[in-house]
Amino acid sequence: MSSLIELGSRVRTARKARGLTAVELAALAGMHRNTLLALETGKGNIELSKLLSLCSELGLELLLVPQQAAGMRAADAAGESAGRQTELAQRLQQLMRQGGQP
């Protein structure tokens, strides 16, 4: 992930996959709804502790990876849009649809 917009989009996708409203998730994560909505639209600046709390509530893990590995993931995503998916991409997509539940 390389931008606030992309991060916010992924948080919104995970929230919706869990069937949560922004108000519900914000309450669970201990933040104001406006803070969450600003993050989801890529306009907010969120404290790391709040981001980690959001990830916890959504069943997500925040990972830091070398940029080279992120580039390989981006290549995977390009392959997906061309109709090809790696096993990793398929599993990640499946997990996102399930809201992170195994």
C-alpha atoms as a printed R data frame, in Angstrom:
    type eleno elety resid chain resno       x       y       z
1   ATOM     1    CA   MET     A     1   0.000   0.000   0.000
2   ATOM     2    CA   SER     A     2   1.512   3.264  -0.945
3   ATOM     3    CA   SER     A     3  -1.128   5.915  -0.268
4   ATOM     4    CA   LEU     A     4  -3.688   7.045   2.264
5   ATOM     5    CA   ILE     A     5  -6.395   6.634  -0.365
6   ATOM     6    CA   GLU     A     6  -5.486   2.980  -0.898
7   ATOM     7    CA   LEU     A     7  -5.290   2.344   2.845
8   ATOM     8    CA   GLY     A     8  -8.661   3.986   3.405
9   ATOM     9    CA   SER     A     9 -10.229   2.032   0.583
10  ATOM    10    CA   ARG     A    10  -9.019  -1.235   2.067
11  ATOM    11    CA   VAL     A    11 -10.336  -0.304   5.503
12  ATOM    12    CA   ARG     A    12 -13.729   0.557   3.976
13  ATOM    13    CA   THR     A    13 -13.820  -2.723   2.024
14  ATOM    14    CA   ALA     A    14 -13.001  -4.721   5.156
15  ATOM    15    CA   ARG     A    15 -15.590  -2.797   7.192
16  ATOM    16    CA   LYS     A    16 -18.315  -3.466   4.650
17  ATOM    17    CA   ALA     A    17 -17.307  -7.128   4.364
18  ATOM    18    CA   ARG     A    18 -17.879  -7.369   8.123
19  ATOM    19    CA   GLY     A    19 -21.286  -5.741   7.758
20  ATOM    20    CA   LEU     A    20 -20.348  -2.818   9.994
21  ATOM    21    CA   THR     A    21 -21.379   0.798   9.608
22  ATOM    22    CA   ALA     A    22 -18.773   3.508  10.071
23  ATOM    23    CA   VAL     A    23 -20.469   4.479  13.348
24  ATOM    24    CA   GLU     A    24 -20.298   0.888  14.641
25  ATOM    25    CA   LEU     A    25 -16.658   0.352  13.691
26  ATOM    26    CA   ALA     A    26 -15.596   3.724  15.057
27  ATOM    27    CA   ALA     A    27 -17.231   2.898  18.398
28  ATOM    28    CA   LEU     A    28 -15.570  -0.533  18.518
29  ATOM    29    CA   ALA     A    29 -12.166   0.973  17.732
30  ATOM    30    CA   GLY     A    30 -12.574   3.834  20.206
31  ATOM    31    CA   MET     A    31 -12.529   6.704  17.755
32  ATOM    32    CA   HIS     A    32 -14.894   9.309  16.373
33  ATOM    33    CA   ARG     A    33 -16.858   8.435  13.247
34  ATOM    34    CA   ASN     A    34 -15.435  11.475  11.438
35  ATOM    35    CA   THR     A    35 -11.893  10.198  12.033
36  ATOM    36    CA   LEU     A    36 -12.794   6.874  10.431
37  ATOM    37    CA   LEU     A    37 -14.606   8.480   7.505
38  ATOM    38    CA   ALA     A    38 -11.659  10.809   6.870
39  ATOM    39    CA   LEU     A    39  -9.335   7.786   6.804
40  ATOM    40    CA   GLU     A    40 -11.642   5.867   4.468
41  ATOM    41    CA   THR     A    41 -11.636   8.759   1.999
42  ATOM    42    CA   GLY     A    42  -7.857   9.188   2.180
43  ATOM    43    CA   LYS     A    43  -8.123  12.632   3.757
44  ATOM    44    CA   GLY     A    44  -7.428  11.803   7.363
45  ATOM    45    CA   ASN     A    45  -4.288  11.593   9.390
46  ATOM    46    CA   ILE     A    46  -4.731   8.857  11.967
47  ATOM    47    CA   GLU     A    47  -2.643   7.905  14.966
48  ATOM    48    CA   LEU     A    48  -0.889   4.566  14.632
49  ATOM    49    CA   SER     A    49  -2.571   3.253  17.783
50  ATOM    50    CA   LYS     A    50  -5.989   3.994  16.270
51  ATOM    51    CA   LEU     A    51  -5.028   2.335  12.995
52  ATOM    52    CA   LEU     A    52  -3.898  -0.751  14.889
53  ATOM    53    CA   SER     A    53  -7.181  -0.746  16.822
54  ATOM    54    CA   LEU     A    54  -9.124  -0.571  13.540
55  ATOM    55    CA   CYS     A    55  -7.102  -3.442  12.121
56  ATOM    56    CA   SER     A    56  -7.784  -5.495  15.236
57  ATOM    57    CA   GLU     A    57 -11.541  -4.902  15.033
58  ATOM    58    CA   LEU     A    58 -11.543  -5.838  11.344
59  ATOM    59    CA   GLY     A    59  -9.436  -8.970  11.822
60  ATOM    60    CA   LEU     A    60  -6.602  -7.456   9.789
61  ATOM    61    CA   GLU     A    61  -2.899  -7.273  10.436
62  ATOM    62    CA   LEU     A    62  -0.782  -4.301   9.506
63  ATOM    63    CA   LEU     A    63   2.383  -5.564   7.818
64  ATOM    64    CA   LEU     A    64   5.523  -3.724   6.879
65  ATOM    65    CA   VAL     A    65   7.246  -5.329   3.920
66  ATOM    66    CA   PRO     A    66  10.216  -4.358   1.771
67  ATOM    67    CA   GLN     A    67   9.217  -2.241  -1.204
68  ATOM    68    CA   GLN     A    68  10.471  -4.985  -3.513
69  ATOM    69    CA   ALA     A    69   7.918  -7.403  -2.062
70  ATOM    70    CA   ALA     A    70   5.208  -4.764  -2.385
71  ATOM    71    CA   GLY     A    71   6.175  -4.426  -6.034
72  ATOM    72    CA   MET     A    72   5.700  -8.151  -6.540
73  ATOM    73    CA   ARG     A    73   2.239  -7.877  -4.957
74  ATOM    74    CA   ALA     A    74   1.443  -5.031  -7.351
75  ATOM    75    CA   ALA     A    75   2.482  -7.298 -10.242
76  ATOM    76    CA   ASP     A    76   0.109  -9.942  -8.842
77  ATOM    77    CA   ALA     A    77  -2.671  -7.361  -8.857
78  ATOM    78    CA   ALA     A    78  -1.885  -6.482 -12.481
79  ATOM    79    CA   GLY     A    79  -2.108 -10.162 -13.367
80  ATOM    80    CA   GLU     A    80  -5.458 -10.344 -11.585
81  ATOM    81    CA   SER     A    81  -6.881  -7.538 -13.700
82  ATOM    82    CA   ALA     A    82  -5.709  -9.438 -16.791
83  ATOM    83    CA   GLY     A    83  -7.634 -12.497 -15.605
84  ATOM    84    CA   ARG     A    84  -4.737 -14.345 -13.950
85  ATOM    85    CA   GLN     A    85  -4.529 -14.951 -10.227
86  ATOM    86    CA   THR     A    86  -1.841 -16.503  -8.141
87  ATOM    87    CA   GLU     A    87  -2.749 -18.851  -5.323
88  ATOM    88    CA   LEU     A    88  -1.838 -16.115  -2.815
89  ATOM    89    CA   ALA     A    89  -4.072 -13.588  -4.542
90  ATOM    90    CA   GLN     A    90  -6.958 -16.061  -4.625
91  ATOM    91    CA   ARG     A    91  -6.605 -16.812  -0.911
92  ATOM    92    CA   LEU     A    92  -6.357 -13.132   0.031
93  ATOM    93    CA   GLN     A    93  -9.434 -12.350  -2.014
94  ATOM    94    CA   GLN     A    94 -11.321 -15.205  -0.371
95  ATOM    95    CA   LEU     A    95 -10.325 -13.997   3.098
96  ATOM    96    CA   MET     A    96 -11.431 -10.428   2.321
97  ATOM    97    CA   ARG     A    97 -14.849 -11.694   1.191
98  ATOM    98    CA   GLN     A    98 -15.150 -13.636   4.462
99  ATOM    99    CA   GLY     A    99 -14.214 -10.593   6.501
100 ATOM   100    CA   GLY     A   100 -10.924 -12.152   7.562
101 ATOM   101    CA   GLN     A   101 -12.497 -15.246   9.125
102 ATOM   102    CA   PRO     A   102 -10.798 -18.614   8.327
